[in-house]
Amino acid sequence: MLLSQIKVALGRKGVEHGESGYFAPGLPSKEFKKAIPSVDKPEEWEFSEQIHDADRAGRHSDLRLSDGRTAFSWALRKGLPSEPGEKRLAIRQPDHAPSYLPFSGRIKSRYGRGTVSVNRIGPVRVLSASPSKVRIAALDRKNPQEITMVKTRGPGKDNWLAIDTTPTVKSRPDIILGKEKFRLSSANDLGRFLSGKYIMAPKIDGGAVTVNLGDRVEVFSHAPSTSGELVNHSHVLSTGEVPKDLKGTQIKAEILGKQHGKVIPLRMLGGILNSTPENALARMTKEKIRLFLAPWKMVKFRGKRVDDLPYEDQIDLMKEVTKKVDAPWIRVPQASTPAAKTKLIEAVRSGRHPLTEEGLVVWPKGAISPIPTKVPFNTHSQVYIVDVYPMISGGKKVALAGGFSYSLKPGGPAVGNVGTGFTMQERKEFWRDRGALRGAKIVIESKGQFPSGAHRAPSYKSLHL
């Protein structure tokens, strides 16, 4: 039964069942515990965390993991771990039926007597499982919480440890992050790049990510302006297995979305990547959006750093990796001859290129540790929100954002305002989230800057990805 169907059914009669039943709804037998099935490839399950004020056992949390047939259950006196590295004792309980996951109500007698309420509920990705170990990623948070359940060998017959194994910068020093170095050139100076000394590619305007090939394909971005944490986008992408001979490989890429064959605007992509995987996947299904990875730089190959190789060698390695690894790759075309470069320039400048209208990236041939040059066709800048101000209609404030004041650096003074470029939905969301948005990095488009630093005719483009 689908979770949505369960919610509807229990919304009508779940509490009534709980108040009148002698046992917890969906509990087949007090002693019945199936062996947890083996999972070698990631599977989509459902989970819930229920707060149980039990008359005998006292207040605790119950974790349920359902494969659609059985809800495997654990009791945790202190609840699920809340920070990476934290461990909590979890005691395996009798299996429940999947219909119990959204249950809230009063169990009046016998097993489980007490009050139950739902704390968290939603989809979960089971990364791997065996009768003694389960690895899951809960998709109800923007940065999915990964939890590893491990059966212990201590005196407890069915004692487990629940460990928060969410990847962080500290726990995953193998992930190469950091801001890339670029030179900047004017579109009026493109002529010097037409020679055979350079490789030219379209500038993809997406979200910058690092793709790591380990036991599975992992996709991370970095949030240095907030907590410095890794942000894991792996769970909104459809990927397959990684060949053993390519493990330890890392690629820099841009993540982008396509809808009806066209690249979606950056602001739409930001709405997906800045929401929970649960909401992102639901929106992508409803609006028929797919996410893709556009690789542009090699970082590691089979565990060895290769970002100092000439760019033409990096291109060969990227071709090899993308042919062998099952992931939603999009090939970024490179142009080496004057004719191919001229054709690429015209396609991007005219808006006919299928991937971008933003500009070009140029790489020097034969250079060790090559530094690319960006050639933007539009002027985009990063600023920081100081405050969101309301829209004024008929002389009165309304619950919509009129725009925001911005600074040029984190915590700096406001130097100007941005009041255009928003959709009505974005004005609603900016006003609703105005407190949380203070200090957020924003991408704007403008016609240049005044000596004061304020931008000329600025227009909102997107939240920084």
N, C-alpha and C positions, 0 to 999 in steps of 0.2 A: 504494500500500500504506500502511495506517495505521501510525503510529509504534509503537503498541502491538504490532501484528503483526510489525513488523520486529524489535522487541526480543525477542519470543518466539522468532522464527526464528533470530536471531543468537545468542541465549542458548544454543541447542542446538549450532550449528555454526560460529559466526562466527570464533572463535579458531582452530579447526581449518583453516578456509578460509584465514585469514591466514597460518598457518604453512606451509601446503603450496602456496599460490599463488605464481606468479612476479611477478604484479602486485598492486597494492592491490585488494582486493575492490570490485567496482562501478566500476572505472575502465575506460570503454569504449575510450578511445584517448588516448595521451599528448599529442596535439596538439589534441584535440577540445574546443572551447569554443563553446557556443551563445551567441547574443545574449541578454542578460537581458530577459525580456518586460516590456512596459509595464504598470504597475499604476496606475490612476487612483483606485480606491476600495480601502480597506483589505481585505487578503486574509489568510487564516490559512495560514501555511506552517509548516515545522519547521526547527530549526537545531541544530547541535552545534558545540562548540569542542573539538577534540582536541589533546592534547599529543603531538607527534611528535618522538621522539628519532631523527632520521634519521642514518644512518651517514655520508652525504656532506654534507648541508646543515646538520647540527647540530640542536640542540634549538630548536623553534619551535612556534607554534600554528597550527592549520588551522581556518578558519571555513567551515562548510558551511551553505548556505541552500537548502532544497528546496521546490519548488512541487508535489511529488508525482510529477514526471516526471524532473526533473534536479536534482542537488545542485550548485549553483554554488559554487565553492571559491576561497579565498584563503589564502595563507600569510603569517603575521605573526611576524617575528623576535622581537618583544617582547610578543606576545600582544595581546588586545583591550584597548582603553583601559579604565581602571578608574574614572576620575573625570570629571565633567562638564567639557567643554572640552578634554580630552586628545585628542591625535591620534597615530595609529600608522600606519606604512607597511604596506600590505597588497598582496601581489603575486598577481594572478589566476592560478589554476592550472587544469589540465584539469578538465573536469566529471567528477563521480562519479555513481553511481546513488544514489537515496535510501536503499537498503539499507546504505550505508556509514556513515550517520550515527552509529549506536551501536557501531561496530566498535572493539574493543580487541584487540590481539594483536601478533604478530611477523610482519613482512613480510621474508621471508628473502633475496630477491634482486631485482635490477633496480630499476624505478621505485619510489621511496618506501621502499627498504630500511631497516629499523629497527623501532623499537617504537612502537606507537600506544596511547594511553589516552584515555578520554573525561573531559574536565574539566567541561563543561556540556552539557546536552541538554534540549530541550523545545520547546514551541510558540513561535512568533514571529508577530507581526502585522506584515506588510509594509504600511506606511502609504502608500508610493508607490514606484514603480520605473521605471527606464528603462535603456537599455543603458549609460549612464554614471553613473547615480546611483541608490542604493537607500537608503530610510529604513525602519528596522525598530524594533520594540519587543519586546525579549525578555521573556517573561512568567514567567520562573523566579525572579524576585525580587519581594519585597513591593512595592517601588517600581520599576516596570518600567524597565529600562535601554534608552534609545533611542540607536541608533547610526546614523549616516549614512555610507554608503560612497560616495566620490566618486572617479571616475577622473581622474587628473592628466594634464597636458599636457607633462610633463617628458620626459626622454630615455628613461625606461623604457617599453617597449612596452605593458605591461599593469600599470602601477603605479597603485595606488589609495591613498586615505587613509581610514582608519577613524576617525571622530570621534564622541566621546561627546557627544550632543546632548540628554541627559536634562534636562528642564526643572528649573530651580532658581529660588529667590527672586531670585538675582542676575541670571540670564539672562532671567527673565520678570517684569520690574518692572511689566508691564502688568496682571498678575493682581492684583486687589484682594482682599486678605486682611484679617486682623485681627479681633479680637473685637468683636462688635456690642454697642451700648449698649441696655440694657433697664431699664425701671423694674419694680418688683415690687409686687404687690398681693395681698391675701388673698382667698380665695374667698368670705369673708363680706362682702366689699365690692363684689360684682358688680352690685348694684342701680344704682350710679352710672354704669355703662357701658351701661345699657339705652336711654339717650336717643339721638337722632339725631346726636349730635356724634361718635359713635365707630363704627368698623368692627370687628367681632369675627370671629376665625377660630380653628379648633382649633390647639392647640400640638402640632406634629408632633415626635415623639421619635425622631429618626434621627441620621444623621451630617451635620454641617454642611459644605457644599461650596460652591465657586464654580464656576458653569458658564460657560465662555468659548466664544463662537461665533467661530471663526476659519476656517482652511481646513477644519477639522472641529470637531465638538463635543468640547471638553475639559472634564474634571471634576476639580477639585483640592480637596484639603483641606490643612491646614497642621499641621506638627508642631513647634510652638515649644518644647515641653518637652525635645526631644532635639536634633536638629541644625538645627532651623529650616527644614528642607527642604520643598519642595512634595511632596505625596503624590498621585500620579496614579491616579485611579480610572476613567479613560476606557475602559480596555480590558476592563472587566467589564460594560459597558453596551452595549446594541444601539442604535446611532444611525445616522442617515443624513446627507445633505448639508446644508450651510448655505447658504441663499439669499444671493447677493452683497450684497443691500441690508441684510442683518442682521449682516454681519461687524463685529466690534468691539463686539458686545453682550455684557454680562455680567449674570448673575442669581445672587443668593444662593438656595440651595435646601437642602432636607433630602433626603438619600438614604435610602431605606427599601426593605425587601424584603417580598414577598408570597408566600405558599405556600398553595395550595388556597383562594385568594380572601381570606386573612386576612393582616394585617400580622404579620411575624415579630418575636419579642422582640428587644430591643436587643442582648442578649448574643449571639444567633445572628447578627445583622447584624454585630456586632463581629468574630466569628470569620471571617466572609467578608471584610470590608474589611481586616482585619489579617493576612491570609494572602497568598500570592503569587497573581496573577491566574490562573496555571495551576491551582493548587489550588482557588481560588474558583470558577472556571468548571466544574471537574469536580464540585464539591460541588453547585453550583446545578443542574447537569444531573441529577445523581443524585436530589436531593431536590426537584426541580421548584420551584425558587425563582427569582423574577425580581426585578430591582432597578428602582426607579422614582425619579424626581426630583419632589419637591414644591416648586415655586418659591414664594417668599414675599416677595422684595424685588428691585427693579431696582437695578443698580449703574451700568451704562453702557447706552446705546442708540445703536447705530451710532457707537461710539467716544466719545460725549459723556457725561460724568457726569450722572446723573439721580436719584441717591439723595436729593437735596434736594427733589424734587417731592412734592406732597401724595400721600398713599397711594392715594387713589382714582384718580389719574392713573397711578401705578405699576401698579395692577391692570389698567388698560386696555392698557398696554404689554405686560405679561406675557401677557395673552390673545392679543395680536397675535403675539408671538414663539412661543408654544407651538402656535398654529395652523399656523405656517409651517415650523417646524423639526421634523424627524423625530427625535424622542427619546422615551424612555419617561416622558412627563410624567404626573403625577397632579394634577388640579385641587384646590387647597385652597379649599373653599367659604368665602365671606365672608358675614356676616350684618350688615345695616344697620338693620332695623326691630326694634322691641321684641319682636314675635312671633317673628321668625326667630332672634333672639338667645336668647330663652327656650327655644326648641326645641333650639338648638345646645347650650346649657348642660346641658339635661336629657339629651341624647344622650351627651355626653362624661362627665358625672358618673355616669350609670348604666352606662357601659361598652358602650353600644350604638352608639357612633360607629365607623364602619369604619376610621378612621385612627389614633385615639388615645384613651387614657384619662387622659392626663397633665394636661390643663388647657386654658387658652385664651390667646390673644394678642389684645390690643386696641390699635387704632391710632386716633389722633385724626384727624378729618376736617379738611381744609383747612390743615393745619399744614405749614410749610416745614421741611425736614430733620426729618421726624417721628420721634419716639422711641417705640417700642411699649412696652406694659406686659404683663408676663407674669403670668398668674393660675394658679399651679400648684394641682392638687388633691392631689398627693402631694409630700412634702418630699424632694427629691433634692439631694445635695451632692457636691462634688468633693473628694477627699482624695488623698494620695500615699502609696504603699506604702513603709514603712520596712524591713520584713523579712517574709518568709513563714515561718510556723512549721509543724511537722509535725503530723499527726493522731496521737493516742495511742489505741491499741486494746489492751486487755488489759495495760495498763501498759507497752507497748512502742511505739516510734515506727514508723510505717508510711510507705511512699513515697506519701503523699497529703498535700495541704495541709490543715491544720486551720483555717487562716485567715491573716490578716496583721495586723500592726500598722500604724498609719497616722499621718501628720502632716497638719497643716492647710495647709502650704505646702511647696514644694520644699526639701528639705534640712533641714526643721524637725524638732523632737523628736517622738517618738511620744507621742500623747495618748490612744490607745485601740486596741482590737482589733475586727476584723470576722471572725466565724466561721460565719455562716449565709448562706444564699442561693445556695450553690454547687451545681451538679450534680456527679455523681461524675466525669464527664469533665473538668470544670473543675478539680476538686481534683487530678486527675492532672497536668493541664497546668500549673497554678500551681506545683506542686512541681517538676516537670521544669524549668520556666523561671524558678525562683525568683531566680537571680542576675540575669537580664536584667530582671526585673520591679521591682527596687529603683528607687524614684523614679517609677514609672509612675503616671499620673493615673487614678483610679478613680472611678466614680459609685456612690454608696451611697444607700440609702433609710433614713430614720430617723424617730424621733418627736420630733425636736428636739435641742437641745444643752444640756449642763451648763455652768455658769460656766467650767469648765476648758477648754472647747472640745470635749470628748469628746461623741460623739453618743449619744443614748438609743436602745437597741435597734437598732443599725445592722445592715443586711443588704446584702450585695453585690448590685449590679445589673448593672454592665457595666464593661469597660474604656472609658475616655473616647474618643470618636470625634471 
